[in-house]
Amino acid sequence: MATIDDINSTLQNIARQLGQQAQSQGNAVPNATASSSPVTYAISLSTTAATVAAVSTVRYGLMFHNPGTANVYVYPTNVYLYPSLASTAPTTAVVQGSFLIYPGGTLSFPSTVFANVNCGWSAFSGTGSSQALTVVEFY
């Protein structure tokens, strides 16, 4: 038969586990930090890279959508080429380090999988100019 101390110890353990579960849920789906979230940008791209999302310490999710007709490449502005680790940005000729988004495609970095998406992001189109890109930042 369990004593009062055994029951008390078990209840304390359950309370700790529930607290840890609640904290993990708060980390996975953080509270909104801005009164107007998400923030959406409509961007026109060319084959020359441009910054499409600035560095942000309060952003917890990011989504890119290509509503245009040409392929779009997005990449973190802090990309390094392995093995030299030289800071070289991707281009239409050298696309490694970038993510390809086909026309009509979406690339997302949700907070539940990527808790910190704080770096800056750049993008360029595979061909042409005035190619559309939609950027959605979650705060």
C-alpha positions, 0 to 999 in steps of 0.5 A: 500500500502506498504511503502519503509520501509516495502519493505526494511524490508521484503527484509532484512528478506529474506536475513537473511533467505537465509543466515541461509539456506546457513549456515545449508547446510554448516553444513550438507555437510561440505567442504573437510578438507583433500586433500585425502578424503575418507581414507580407511583401510583394517583391519583383525580382530580376536575375540579380540577387536582392534582399527579400527578408532582413535579419530579424531576432523576433521572426519565428516563421517564414514563407516564400511563394512564387506566383510568377512564371519563372523559377525563383531561387531563395537563399540565406544571406549568410550562405557559405560554399563548402569546403572553402567556407567562402561567403559566396552568394548563389547566382544564376550560373552557380545556384548551390546554397539556394532553394529552387521554387518552381512557378506556383510553388511555396517554400515554408519554414514553420516555427514548429520545425524551424524555431529560429529563422532569424537570418536575412534572405535574398532571392533572384529569378532564373530568367527575365525581370519583374518576376513575382515573389511573395514573402510572408514573415510571422512574428 
